[in-house]
Amino acid sequence: MPFIELQSNLPAGRFSEAFLKRLCSSTAAALGKPEDRMNVVVTPGLPMLMAGSTSPCVILSVSAIGVTDTAEKNKEHSAKIFEFLTKELDLSQDRLLFMLLFHHDWTIAIPCLLV
C-alpha cells in the first residue's frame, strides 16, 4: 500500500485528474505495485524554496512496504519517477527532490487489518 505525496509550488491547474491517474500508474509501475493499492496526494500552490530558489519545484515522498528498503531499489525507482515527472511537469531534475521511506507492515493501519 504505497503512499505518494507530491508537494509543489506549481499552481493547482497543473495537476489535473488525468495527471493524478498518470502519476499513480507511473509510480505503481516503478514500484512494482498494483494501481488499486496506491494512495496519491498532491498539494499544489505551496510557498516553497529549494536550493535557494523559489522557481517551480516538487518534493515527492514515496513510502511503501518492502520496495523502498535498499539503496539499489531506490535508485531504480527514483530514475523511473524522475523521468516521468521531468516530462510531465517540464522541470529539470535539480528542481525535484524525492524522499523514499520504508514502512513495516505494522506501521500502517487499515480497517480490514484491525480485526
Backbone torsions as a table, in degrees:
resi	resn	phi	psi	omega
1	MET	NA	74.4	-179.0
2	PRO	-67.5	147.8	174.9
3	PHE	-115.0	126.3	178.1
4	ILE	-117.0	119.1	179.6
5	GLU	-123.6	114.7	-179.7
6	LEU	-108.5	124.3	175.3
7	GLN	-115.4	138.8	-177.4
8	SER	-154.0	157.1	171.7
9	ASN	-93.8	1.4	173.9
10	LEU	-68.8	150.9	-178.8
11	PRO	-70.0	157.2	-178.2
12	ALA	-55.8	-31.8	-179.3
13	GLY	-60.7	-18.9	178.8
14	ARG	-79.6	-9.0	-173.7
15	PHE	-121.3	74.4	-179.4
16	SER	-73.2	171.2	174.6
17	GLU	-60.9	-37.8	178.2
18	ALA	-62.7	-39.5	176.9
19	PHE	-62.3	-45.0	179.2
20	LEU	-56.7	-42.9	180.0
21	LYS	-66.8	-40.0	177.5
22	ARG	-67.3	-39.2	177.0
23	LEU	-62.9	-44.0	177.7
24	CYS	-59.6	-49.4	-178.3
25	SER	-62.4	-45.1	-177.8
26	SER	-65.6	-45.4	-178.8
27	THR	-71.6	-35.2	176.1
28	ALA	-61.3	-45.2	179.0
29	ALA	-63.9	-43.0	-179.6
30	ALA	-62.5	-36.6	-177.6
31	LEU	-90.1	-10.3	-177.4
32	GLY	71.3	34.0	-179.0
33	LYS	-116.6	151.7	177.0
34	PRO	-71.2	142.5	-178.4
35	GLU	-59.2	-33.3	-176.4
36	ASP	-73.8	-1.2	176.0
37	ARG	-105.7	-4.2	-175.8
38	MET	-80.0	148.4	174.0
39	ASN	-127.2	119.7	-174.0
40	VAL	-124.8	129.8	176.3
41	VAL	-129.1	130.9	175.6
42	VAL	-120.2	127.2	177.1
43	THR	-117.7	102.0	-178.3
44	PRO	-93.1	174.1	171.2
45	GLY	67.0	24.8	-178.6
46	LEU	-84.3	146.8	169.0
47	PRO	-71.6	118.6	-175.3
48	MET	-138.4	146.9	174.7
49	LEU	-130.7	125.2	177.8
50	MET	-130.9	125.7	179.9
51	ALA	52.9	40.0	175.6
52	GLY	79.4	6.9	-177.0
53	SER	-128.8	143.9	175.1
54	THR	-96.7	12.5	175.5
55	SER	-58.5	159.2	-179.2
56	PRO	-50.3	135.3	-177.6
57	CYS	-154.5	167.5	-179.8
58	VAL	-140.0	136.6	166.7
59	ILE	-115.0	124.8	-178.2
60	LEU	-118.2	124.5	174.9
61	SER	-105.3	129.9	177.4
62	VAL	-121.9	118.3	176.4
63	SER	-128.4	137.1	-174.6
64	ALA	-159.5	166.1	176.0
65	ILE	-96.5	123.6	169.9
66	GLY	78.8	-1.6	-179.7
67	VAL	-122.0	-7.3	179.4
68	THR	-120.3	33.6	-172.4
69	ASP	-101.2	-0.1	176.8
70	THR	-138.7	154.5	178.0
71	ALA	-62.2	-38.5	-178.9
72	GLU	-62.4	-46.9	178.5
73	LYS	-62.2	-42.8	-177.0
74	ASN	-65.7	-34.1	175.6
75	LYS	-63.3	-43.3	178.7
76	GLU	-63.0	-51.0	-179.2
77	HIS	-59.8	-46.4	-176.9
78	SER	-60.0	-44.4	-178.6
79	ALA	-58.4	-44.1	-178.8
80	LYS	-67.8	-42.2	-178.0
81	ILE	-72.7	-38.6	175.1
82	PHE	-57.2	-45.9	-179.3
83	GLU	-58.6	-46.4	179.4
84	PHE	-60.3	-51.4	-174.4
85	LEU	-69.4	-37.0	179.3
86	THR	-63.8	-37.7	178.2
87	LYS	-72.7	-48.0	-175.6
88	GLU	-65.2	-40.0	-173.6
89	LEU	-106.1	0.4	179.4
90	ASP	54.1	48.3	177.5
91	LEU	-117.0	149.0	173.7
92	SER	-80.7	157.7	-176.5
93	GLN	-60.8	-24.8	179.6
94	ASP	-74.6	-4.4	177.2
95	ARG	-106.6	13.2	177.6
96	LEU	-121.9	138.4	176.1
97	LEU	-135.0	129.5	-179.9
98	PHE	-113.2	143.7	170.0
99	MET	-121.3	117.8	-179.7
100	LEU	-107.1	115.1	-172.1
101	LEU	-117.1	138.5	179.7
102	PHE	-97.1	136.7	174.4
103	HIS	-117.7	144.5	167.8
104	HIS	-87.0	155.2	-178.1
105	ASP	-61.3	-24.9	-179.9
106	TRP	-84.4	1.3	179.3
107	THR	-97.5	0.8	-180.0
108	ILE	-123.9	129.5	179.9
109	ALA	-115.1	127.2	170.8
110	ILE	-130.0	149.3	-173.1
111	PRO	-50.3	-40.3	-176.6
112	CYS	-67.8	-16.2	178.3
113	LEU	-99.1	-1.0	-177.2
114	LEU	-95.9	21.0	-177.9
115	VAL	-82.3	NA	NA
